[in-house]
């Protein structure tokens, strides 16, 4: 009588348990919409960083000097020619080749030279013979931060009154002030608008960049919480 030995197959239960445990530990791959959302957040973060860098680079430009007033003021109507041109700046400009060029209504250069820098003011003597016209003054100085700045302003000077004719038998006629002298006002200093190249830039890009970063952080936090709940 032969004996049959029953050999049982080894159990596969431990292997199945390890496979299930590995499946639970392994994170599920992101679905298509989730991958798209992550890509969009990365793009927004890059854009926000670019905006922040742009605003940071614009801050030094606000340090440039600017003209705050001139004498004569821009658009002034003068009864007599001024003794000098004076430009006042926000800070003391450098005495490095400052320049003033004066032209008349025909565009002819009637005076030019280097103004004298004293503190925050630049002064240029006015030629006494220039009257009866509208003049444009173009100026250029080097600001305290080493950058050249320039601008223009204009004013009008009334013509000198002609002397009354006299004869040997008549007493000299009294000279009365001309109508121009009665109605024109003396020049006063006034603020000149800041030049567009020296304006401080808006902080709107900075605010937009911060808002984008905040929104991106919230979305990333939501994704992390959801993934942990799935795990």
Secondary structure, DSSP 4 states (H G I P E B T S, - for coil): -PPPP-PPPPP-HHHHHHHHHHHHHSPPPPPHHHHHHHHHHHHHHHHHHHHHHHHHHHGGGGGS--EEEEESPTTEEESS--SEEEEEESSPPEEEEEEEEEE-TT--EEEEEPPEEETTEEEEEPPTT--SEEEEEEEEEE-TTS-EEEEEEEEEEPPPPPPPP--TTSPPPPPPPPHHHHH------BPPPPPGGGSPPPSHHHHHHHHHHHHHHHHHHHHHHHHHHH-
